[in-house]
């Protein structure tokens, strides 16, 4: 059964805001999904599941609070969905360092209507994000 783009957009709108608390739905992704962000690149649904497990694990381990603020999910062309977001949190360190960065996810759809590519783009370099870990928070 081919999924319609509005269905995929709705699943993303439901899944993404809680990705640090609960697992996402993997039915909208192809078996050979390619994921890439500024620090990772891998292929396959099994590896894709691991990245979300890792995000939840590290979120609980290293942060007193962490959020994925979803701003918009929309179709940008025939086979592309774009999601804009912000990640923010407070590290579990005595100086309560704050993490904050914006980004967007580009999802490409195949002929079956499944996401076969997920590319994340961040508004700053990974090293600049890492430096936030050492700054005193409020």
N, C-alpha and C positions, 0 to 999 in steps of 0.2 A: 504494500500500500504506500503510495507516494504521499508524503506530508506536504501540506500547503505552507507557503511562506508565513501567512499570519499565525498558523499553529506554532511554527518554530519560534517566531518572535515572542509569542505568549509564553512558551516554555522557558526561553532565555530570560524574560522579564520576571518569571517566578523563581528560577534557579539562581541567578547571579547574585541578588542581594543577600542571600543566605549561604553563599558558598564556603564561608569560614565556619559555619555552624552545622550544616548538613550536606549530604551528598547531592549531586545534580542528577538529572535524568540523562541517561546515555543513549536513549532510543533515537535521538535526532542526529547522531554522529555516525559516520561511516566507519567500517572496521579499520580502514587504513588512514584514519585522520592524521593530518600533519599539524603539529603545534610548534609555534615559534614565538619566543619573546626575546628581549635583549640578552638573556643569559641562558636560555634553554632552547633545544630543538630536538624533536623526536617524532616518531611516527607510530601509529597503531593505537587502537582503543584501549588496550591493556595499559600502556604507558600513559595515556591520557587520564585514565582513572587514577593512576598513581600520583600524578601531579596534583589532582584535587584532594586526594587523601593527605598528601604532604602539606598542602596549604592549610588544611584543617588542623593537622597535627602540630605544625610549627606555630600556627595562630594561637592555639591553646597553650603551648609550651612557653613561648617567648613573649606573649603580649597579655596585659591585664585586660585590654579591650582592643578589638580590631574590627573594622567594618569595610564592606565593599559597597560604596554608594553608587547605585546605577542611576545615571542621569537620563539616558535615552537608548532605545533600541529601535532601529528603523531599517527599512530596505533602501539601500543606496543605489542599486541597479538590479537588473534582472536576476542575477545569481549571487548577490552580495548583501549581507546584513551587517550593519555597523552598530556597535554598542559603545557608548561613552560612559566613563566611570572615574571614581576616585577611591583610592585605598588610603585609609587613615587608621592610626592606632597608637597605643601607648605601650612601650616596651616594659617588660617585667625586670627593670633595673632600678637601683636606688634613686638615680637622677631622673627617672620617668621620661626618658627620651620619647619624642613624638615622631611617628612615621607618617609621611604624607606625600602622595604623588598622584597625578592624573594620568589617564591613558584612554586608549580605545582599542577595541577588539574588532577585527575584520573577519567575518565568517563567510566562506565560499561554499555554495551549494552545488552538488552534482546533479545529474539527470534524474536520479531517484528522489531528489529533494532533501537529501541528507547533507549535513555539514562535513566536508572533506578537508577543510583547511581552516585553522584558527590562528591568526597572527595578532599578537599583542604589541602595541606601540606605547611607550611611556614618554612622559613630558620632560624627563631628565635622564641623565646617564645613570647606570647602576651604581657607579662609584659615588655619585652625588647623593643617591638614596641611602647608601651605606653610611655616609658621613652623618646622617640624621641620628643614627644609633648612638652617637657619642656626644650629642648636644643635650644640654639640660632642657627638660620640658617645663611646662608651667605647673 
